[in-house]
Amino acid sequence: MALWVTLPILLSLSACAKDTKTTLGLDVDLYLHPTSADPVDILLQTAISKRLNDSSVTRLSLIHVRVDDKTVILTGTAKEEIRNEAERIALQTELTLNGESIRPKQPISNRITTK
């Protein structure tokens, strides 16, 4: 009799353990321009910076990202292919916050000078 009482309790405890959420950390060096006060701009800037850092093409370049009212401004100095890749990455970055899509405004202000 004790086995039949214990079994449902064990099954319910194992079902509860599956409801845990996994969280993911994000470690990015971030410069916040004084005009970037909107949290959406900060999130977008962080996401673009992270993607540029993760890209094998743009990783070693010195590209700076600033976002103001969802307008992305890329600055720095790089080769033409890196400049184009940085703009492509910025354009294709999309976040979802509380079920709402966040995308940068087009066009991207690509002020990266070429070597």
C-alpha positions, 0 to 999 in steps of 0.5 A: 500500500505504501508503494502506491502512495509514494509513486504518485508523489514521486511522479508529481515531484519529477513533473515539477522539476521539468518546469524550471527555466533556463537562463542565459547570460550575456557578457558584452563590453558596452559603451552607452552614449548619453543619448541612448537612454531608451532601454530598447536602444540599449538592448539593440546596441548590445545585441548588435555588438554581440553579433559583431563580436561573434562574427569571424569577419568582424570580430577583430575589427574596431567597430563601434555601435551606437543606437538612438531611437532605433537608428543604428550608427556604425563607426570605426575603420575597417576594410570594405568587406568588414564594413559591409558585413557589419552593416548586414549584421546590424540590419539583420539583428532582431530581438523579441521583448515581451512578444514584441519584435525590435528591429533597427530603423533602416537605413543603417548609418554606416560611418565606418571609413575604409582602409 
